[in-house]
Amino acid sequence: MSPQPAASASEQKMSETFLGFELLLFRRFQQQPALWYEWRERFRKRADPGAAEDLEAVCVDSTLQTLESLEELDVGDIHQDLWFLSVMVHRRPKHFLEFVKEEIERERLKRFPKYGETLMMRYMNLHHFTVLSLDSMFKFGDDNQLPREIFRCPNVKYLSLKYNSLEYIPCDIGRMCSLEYLALTNNKLSVWSLPFSLTFLKRLHTLYLDNNLLDALPGFLLSLPALETVHRHGNHNYFKSTFMWYHTDVNLRIIPVSGDTQAYWKHESLQFWAAKSIIGSKRDFFQDTNIAPVLKDYISDIYHHFSICHHCNNACLSNTLGFKVITFKNPYLGNTCVPFQHWACSLECAKAVEVPARLEQISAARELDQQYENYIRECIKKFANCRNSRSMLSCASSAKSPDYWGVKWGDNLD
């Protein structure tokens, strides 16, 4: 399985790939609407100099058919702070002009944006992206918060967010129901910064978590039905004594953890209690048509304030006392033991998670021991047969000349 989309497909359908400079450009336009209108007018006027000022007369269709680079429009100097616009000028001229045309037409027809719809979202929906390649977007000290819009593309199958110094992943990633490949290599992610909403990604089969700050893998990854490969190497806080933990008594694998003393949340509203109940149910509320879009956004906003029990349907505020549970999926052999970390709301739930995992671990270890013993017996048997065969050859060679056996061996090899 290739970890990246085929280059040929990417070259043939560049419109399907959304790149980092596009995200930075439209994020800036959304932060500074006046800047967007300024540059929109520049491109419009240069694309169709004879057009009237009335938006109804604007048409850039003919220009779109022949334009190879926005440099031909001579829109003037682009400040270095807008380097991502300069890159757009060179690499995505038709994408940008097509979007300018669509926005002008939308305003002419007085089509108002839908709830929650933004400039970036309209751009992404226009081009039907299936690949989001967003590696190394941010410099040191930049605001590296990911915009919600990138998670609202239902057709995206490939998402790469490598080398972005991300400290957490938004709950909205659970919206990406078609996602199959997720790369989070070289960030600053811990177990608690990966949202439980990853379990909504029923098609996800490959996950890269290399070079982060994980001390184990989140236990909820075990519930992803299509997940086949998880890359976890190079995590700086990864278990230093995995073998010792593997042989630790069950009660010592259940560790009380204090809540976040800094966390505070006013939870008087009915909306809060409804959101808490939905979060605790672990159901995919993004795909639930019975939940209003405004409530989905509210749940997304407060999702990271909760810890979700891996056994029962309970969501607790992050300042609530709970239990960290360590389990192992595979028997220890060399470095094949994979530790998982779960959160439980009570000691009973913690034991309900750990005890079955320990029984599975023991059963798997016994099976592995049996396989190893069978392998050793087979090796001994083959070795004995090989020795007997050599003894027979030795006796036969004393009765026959070397030339005779050499001819026969040659025939057999042929």
C-alpha positions as CSV (number, residue, x, y, z in Angstrom):
1,M,0.0,0.0,0.0
2,S,1.5,3.3,-1.0
3,P,1.4,6.0,1.7
4,Q,0.9,8.7,-0.8
5,P,-1.4,9.2,-3.8
6,A,0.1,8.2,-7.1
7,A,2.0,11.0,-8.7
8,S,0.4,10.4,-12.1
9,A,-3.1,10.7,-10.7
10,S,-2.1,13.9,-8.9
11,E,-0.7,15.4,-12.0
12,Q,-3.8,14.5,-14.1
13,K,-6.3,15.9,-11.5
14,M,-4.6,18.7,-9.7
15,S,-8.1,20.2,-9.0
16,E,-8.5,17.3,-6.5
17,T,-5.6,18.4,-4.3
18,F,-5.9,21.2,-1.8
19,L,-2.5,22.6,-0.8
20,G,-1.2,24.5,2.2
21,F,-0.7,27.8,0.4
22,E,-4.4,27.8,-0.5
23,L,-5.4,27.3,3.1
24,L,-3.2,30.1,4.3
25,L,-4.5,32.4,1.5
26,F,-8.2,31.9,2.3
27,R,-7.6,32.0,6.0
28,R,-6.1,35.5,5.6
29,F,-8.9,36.6,3.3
30,Q,-11.4,35.4,6.0
31,Q,-9.6,37.3,8.7
32,Q,-9.4,40.4,6.5
33,P,-12.5,40.6,4.3
34,A,-11.4,44.0,2.9
35,L,-8.2,42.3,1.5
36,W,-10.3,39.7,-0.3
37,Y,-12.6,42.3,-1.9
38,E,-9.5,44.4,-2.9
39,W,-7.8,41.5,-4.7
40,R,-11.0,40.2,-6.1
41,E,-11.6,43.5,-7.9
42,R,-8.0,43.6,-9.1
43,F,-8.3,40.2,-10.8
44,R,-11.8,41.0,-12.1
45,K,-10.7,44.2,-13.8
46,R,-7.5,42.8,-15.2
47,A,-9.3,39.6,-16.5
48,D,-11.9,41.6,-18.3
49,P,-10.8,45.3,-18.8
50,G,-13.8,46.2,-20.9
51,A,-16.4,45.0,-18.4
52,A,-18.7,47.6,-16.9
53,E,-18.5,48.3,-13.2
54,D,-22.0,46.8,-12.7
55,L,-21.4,43.2,-11.5
56,E,-24.1,42.0,-13.9
57,A,-21.9,42.8,-16.8
58,V,-18.9,40.9,-15.5
59,C,-17.8,37.8,-17.4
60,V,-14.4,36.2,-17.3
61,D,-15.2,33.0,-19.1
62,S,-13.2,33.7,-22.2
63,T,-10.2,34.7,-20.1
64,L,-10.3,31.4,-18.2
65,Q,-10.1,29.4,-21.4
66,T,-6.7,30.9,-22.4
67,L,-5.1,32.2,-19.2
68,E,-2.0,30.1,-18.2
69,S,-0.8,32.4,-15.4
70,L,-2.2,35.2,-13.4
71,E,1.0,37.0,-14.1
72,E,-0.4,37.9,-17.5
73,L,-3.0,40.0,-15.7
74,D,-0.4,42.3,-14.3
75,V,-2.2,42.8,-11.0
76,G,0.7,44.7,-9.6
77,D,3.3,43.8,-6.9
78,I,2.3,41.3,-4.2
79,H,3.8,42.0,-0.8
80,Q,5.9,39.3,0.7
81,D,3.5,38.9,3.6
82,L,1.1,37.6,1.0
83,W,3.5,35.0,-0.4
84,F,0.8,32.4,-0.6
85,L,-1.1,34.7,-3.0
86,S,2.0,34.8,-5.2
87,V,2.2,31.0,-5.2
88,M,-1.5,30.9,-6.2
89,V,-0.7,33.3,-9.1
90,H,1.9,30.8,-10.4
91,R,0.3,27.5,-9.6
92,R,-3.5,27.8,-9.5
93,P,-4.5,30.7,-11.8
94,K,-7.6,29.0,-13.2
95,H,-8.8,27.8,-9.8
96,F,-8.7,31.3,-8.4
97,L,-10.3,33.1,-11.4
98,E,-13.0,30.5,-11.5
99,F,-13.7,31.1,-7.9
100,V,-13.7,34.9,-8.4
101,K,-16.3,34.5,-11.1
102,E,-18.5,32.2,-8.9
103,E,-18.4,34.7,-6.0
104,I,-19.3,37.6,-8.3
105,E,-22.1,35.6,-9.8
106,R,-23.3,34.6,-6.3
107,E,-23.5,38.3,-5.2
108,R,-25.3,39.3,-8.5
109,L,-28.0,36.7,-7.9
110,K,-28.1,37.6,-4.2
111,R,-27.5,34.0,-3.1
112,F,-26.7,34.3,0.6
113,P,-24.3,31.9,2.3
114,K,-25.7,28.9,4.1
115,Y,-25.3,28.6,7.9
116,G,-21.6,28.2,8.8
117,E,-20.5,28.6,5.1
118,T,-17.2,30.5,4.7
119,L,-15.1,31.7,1.8
120,M,-12.7,28.8,2.2
121,M,-15.5,26.3,2.4
122,R,-17.0,27.6,-0.9
123,Y,-13.7,27.4,-2.6
124,M,-13.1,23.8,-1.4
125,N,-16.6,22.7,-2.4
126,L,-16.3,24.3,-5.8
127,H,-13.3,22.1,-6.7
128,H,-14.4,18.9,-5.0
129,F,-11.0,18.1,-3.4
130,T,-10.3,14.5,-2.4
131,V,-6.7,15.1,-1.3
132,L,-5.6,17.6,1.4
133,S,-1.8,17.9,1.4
134,L,-1.1,20.4,4.2
135,D,2.4,19.6,5.3
136,S,4.8,22.2,6.8
137,M,2.4,25.1,6.6
138,F,3.4,27.0,9.7
139,K,6.6,28.7,10.8
140,F,7.7,28.8,14.4
141,G,5.4,31.1,16.3
142,D,2.6,31.1,13.7
143,D,-1.0,30.5,14.7
144,N,-1.2,26.8,13.8
145,Q,-4.9,26.3,14.7
146,L,-6.5,24.3,11.9
147,P,-9.6,25.9,10.4
148,R,-12.8,23.9,10.7
149,E,-13.5,24.2,7.0
150,I,-10.9,21.6,6.0
151,F,-12.8,18.9,7.9
152,R,-16.1,19.6,6.1
153,C,-15.2,18.1,2.7
154,P,-17.1,14.9,2.6
155,N,-15.2,13.6,-0.4
156,V,-11.7,13.8,1.1
157,K,-9.9,10.4,1.2
158,Y,-6.3,11.6,2.0
159,L,-5.3,14.1,4.6
160,S,-1.7,14.9,5.5
161,L,-0.8,17.3,8.3
162,K,2.9,16.5,8.8
163,Y,5.4,18.9,10.3
164,N,2.9,21.5,11.7
165,S,3.7,21.4,15.4
166,L,0.1,20.6,16.1
167,E,-0.7,20.0,19.8
168,Y,-4.2,18.7,19.3
169,I,-6.6,17.6,16.5
170,P,-10.1,19.2,16.4
171,C,-13.1,17.0,17.0
172,D,-14.3,18.1,13.5
173,I,-12.0,15.5,12.0
174,G,-14.9,13.1,12.7
175,R,-16.9,14.7,9.9
176,M,-14.6,13.2,7.2
177,C,-16.6,10.1,6.6
178,S,-14.7,9.1,3.4
179,L,-11.2,9.5,4.9
180,E,-9.0,6.5,4.3
181,Y,-5.4,7.8,5.0
182,L,-4.4,10.2,7.8
183,A,-0.8,11.4,8.3
184,L,0.0,13.2,11.6
185,T,3.8,12.7,11.6
186,N,6.2,15.1,13.3
187,N,3.8,17.1,15.5
188,K,3.4,17.5,19.3
189,L,0.4,15.2,19.8
190,S,-0.2,13.2,23.1
191,V,-2.8,10.5,23.8
192,W,-5.2,13.1,25.2
193,S,-4.9,15.4,22.2
194,L,-6.4,12.8,19.8
195,P,-10.2,13.1,19.9
196,F,-12.5,10.2,20.4
197,S,-14.3,11.3,17.3
198,L,-11.6,9.5,15.3
199,T,-13.8,6.5,15.8
200,F,-16.3,8.0,13.4
201,L,-13.8,7.4,10.5
202,K,-15.2,4.0,9.5
203,R,-13.1,3.9,6.3
204,L,-9.7,4.9,7.8
205,H,-7.2,2.1,7.1
206,T,-3.8,3.9,7.5
207,L,-2.7,6.2,10.3
208,Y,0.7,7.8,10.8
209,L,1.6,8.9,14.3
210,D,5.4,8.9,14.0
211,N,7.5,11.4,16.0
212,N,5.0,12.8,18.3
213,L,4.7,12.8,22.2
214,L,2.7,9.7,22.6
215,D,3.4,7.4,25.6
216,A,1.0,4.8,24.2
217,L,-1.7,4.5,21.5
218,P,-5.2,5.7,22.3
219,G,-7.3,2.7,23.2
220,F,-10.2,3.8,21.1
221,L,-8.2,3.0,17.9
222,L,-9.0,-0.6,18.5
223,S,-12.6,0.1,17.6
224,L,-11.9,1.4,14.1
225,P,-13.3,-1.3,11.8
226,A,-11.1,-0.7,8.8
227,L,-7.8,0.3,10.5
228,E,-5.0,-1.9,9.3
229,T,-1.7,0.0,9.8
230,V,-0.6,2.4,12.5
231,H,2.9,3.9,12.3
232,R,4.0,4.8,15.8
233,H,7.8,5.0,15.8
234,G,9.9,7.8,17.1
235,N,7.5,9.0,19.9
236,H,9.7,10.7,22.5
237,N,7.6,9.8,25.5
238,Y,6.9,6.2,24.3
239,F,7.0,3.4,26.9
240,K,10.6,3.2,28.2
241,S,10.0,-0.1,30.0
242,T,7.4,-1.8,27.9
243,F,8.6,-5.3,29.1
244,M,8.2,-4.3,32.7
245,W,4.7,-2.8,32.1
246,Y,3.7,-5.9,30.2
247,H,4.4,-8.1,33.3
248,T,2.9,-5.7,35.8
249,D,0.0,-6.8,37.9
250,V,-3.5,-5.9,36.7
251,N,-4.1,-3.5,39.6
252,L,-0.9,-1.5,38.9
253,R,-2.0,-1.0,35.3
254,I,-5.0,1.0,36.6
255,I,-3.7,4.5,37.6
256,P,-5.8,7.2,39.2
257,V,-5.4,10.5,37.4
258,S,-6.4,13.9,38.7
259,G,-8.5,16.2,36.5
260,D,-7.3,19.4,34.9
261,T,-7.5,21.9,37.8
262,Q,-7.4,24.8,35.4
263,A,-10.6,23.6,33.6
264,Y,-13.8,25.4,34.5
265,W,-17.0,25.2,32.6
266,K,-20.4,26.8,33.3
267,H,-22.9,24.0,32.6
268,E,-26.3,25.5,33.6
269,S,-27.8,25.4,30.1
270,L,-29.9,22.6,28.7
271,Q,-27.8,22.8,25.6
272,F,-24.8,21.8,27.6
273,W,-26.5,18.7,29.1
274,A,-27.8,17.7,25.7
275,A,-24.3,18.0,24.3
276,K,-22.8,16.0,27.2
277,S,-25.3,13.2,26.7
278,I,-24.6,13.0,23.0
279,I,-20.8,13.0,23.5
280,G,-21.1,10.2,26.1
281,S,-23.2,8.1,23.7
282,K,-20.2,7.8,21.4
283,R,-22.4,8.0,18.4
284,D,-21.5,9.8,15.2
285,F,-23.5,13.0,15.8
286,F,-22.0,14.6,12.6
287,Q,-24.0,12.2,10.4
288,D,-27.1,12.3,12.6
289,T,-29.8,14.2,10.7
290,N,-31.8,14.6,13.9
291,I,-29.2,16.9,15.4
292,A,-29.3,20.5,14.2
293,P,-26.1,21.9,12.6
294,V,-25.8,24.6,15.2
295,L,-25.8,21.9,17.9
296,K,-23.2,20.0,16.1
297,D,-20.9,23.0,16.0
298,Y,-21.6,23.6,19.7
299,I,-20.6,20.0,20.5
300,S,-17.5,20.4,18.4
301,D,-16.5,23.5,20.3
302,I,-16.8,21.9,23.8
303,Y,-15.7,18.3,22.9
304,H,-12.2,18.8,24.1
305,H,-13.4,19.7,27.6
306,F,-14.6,16.1,28.1
307,S,-13.0,12.8,28.8
308,I,-15.0,9.8,27.4
309,C,-15.1,6.5,29.3
310,H,-13.9,3.7,27.2
311,H,-16.3,1.3,28.8
312,C,-19.6,2.9,29.7
313,N,-21.5,5.7,27.9
314,N,-20.3,8.5,30.2
315,A,-18.5,11.8,29.4
316,C,-17.0,13.7,32.2
317,L,-15.5,17.2,32.3
318,S,-11.7,17.1,32.1
319,N,-11.4,18.4,35.7
320,T,-13.1,15.1,36.9
321,L,-11.0,12.4,38.7
322,G,-10.7,9.3,36.5
323,F,-8.5,6.3,35.8
324,K,-5.8,5.7,33.2
325,V,-5.8,2.1,32.1
326,I,-2.8,0.4,30.3
327,T,-3.5,-2.6,28.1
328,F,-1.5,-4.6,25.6
329,K,-2.9,-5.9,22.3
330,N,-0.1,-8.3,21.2
331,P,2.2,-10.6,23.3
332,Y,5.7,-9.3,24.0
333,L,8.2,-10.8,21.6
334,G,11.2,-8.5,20.8
335,N,9.5,-5.2,20.2
336,T,6.0,-6.3,19.0
337,C,4.2,-5.4,22.2
338,V,1.8,-2.5,21.6
339,P,0.6,-0.5,24.6
340,F,-2.8,1.1,24.6
341,Q,-4.0,3.8,27.0
342,H,-7.7,4.1,27.9
343,W,-9.6,6.5,30.2
344,A,-12.3,5.2,32.6
345,C,-14.7,7.2,34.7
346,S,-14.6,4.7,37.7
347,L,-12.6,1.8,39.1
348,E,-15.3,-0.6,38.0
349,C,-15.1,0.6,34.4
350,A,-11.3,0.5,34.6
351,K,-11.3,-3.2,35.6
352,A,-13.9,-3.9,33.0
353,V,-11.4,-2.6,30.4
354,E,-8.3,-4.2,31.8
355,V,-9.3,-7.7,33.0
356,P,-10.6,-8.9,29.6
357,A,-7.5,-7.4,27.9
358,R,-5.3,-9.2,30.4
359,L,-7.1,-12.5,29.7
360,E,-6.7,-12.0,26.0
361,Q,-3.0,-11.2,26.5
362,I,-2.4,-14.4,28.5
363,S,-4.3,-16.5,25.9
364,A,-2.4,-14.9,23.1
365,A,0.9,-15.4,24.9
366,R,0.2,-19.1,25.4
367,E,-0.7,-19.5,21.8
368,L,2.5,-17.8,20.8
369,D,4.5,-20.1,23.1
370,Q,2.8,-23.1,21.6
371,Q,3.6,-21.9,18.1
372,Y,7.2,-21.3,19.1
373,E,7.5,-24.9,20.6
374,N,6.0,-26.4,17.4
375,Y,8.5,-24.4,15.4
376,I,11.4,-25.7,17.5
377,R,10.2,-29.3,17.2
378,E,10.0,-28.9,13.5
379,C,13.5,-27.4,13.3
380,I,14.9,-30.3,15.4
381,K,13.1,-32.8,13.2
382,K,14.5,-31.3,10.0
383,F,17.9,-31.1,11.5
384,A,17.8,-34.8,12.5
385,N,16.6,-35.7,9.0
386,C,19.4,-33.7,7.5
387,R,22.0,-35.5,9.7
388,N,20.7,-38.9,8.7
389,S,20.8,-37.9,5.1
390,R,24.4,-36.8,5.4
391,S,25.4,-40.1,7.2
392,M,23.9,-42.1,4.3
393,L,25.7,-39.9,1.8
394,S,28.9,-40.4,3.7
395,C,28.5,-44.2,3.6
396,A,27.6,-44.2,-0.1
397,S,30.5,-42.0,-1.0
398,S,32.9,-44.6,0.5
399,A,31.6,-47.2,-2.0
400,K,31.4,-44.9,-5.1
401,S,34.1,-42.8,-6.6
402,P,33.8,-39.0,-6.2
403,D,33.3,-38.6,-10.0
404,Y,30.2,-40.8,-9.9
405,W,28.5,-38.8,-7.2
406,G,29.5,-35.5,-8.8
407,V,27.7,-36.5,-12.0
408,K,24.6,-37.5,-10.1
409,W,24.5,-34.3,-8.1
410,G,24.9,-32.3,-11.3
411,D,21.9,-34.2,-12.8
412,N,19.8,-33.6,-9.7
413,L,20.6,-29.9,-9.7
414,D,19.6,-29.6,-13.3
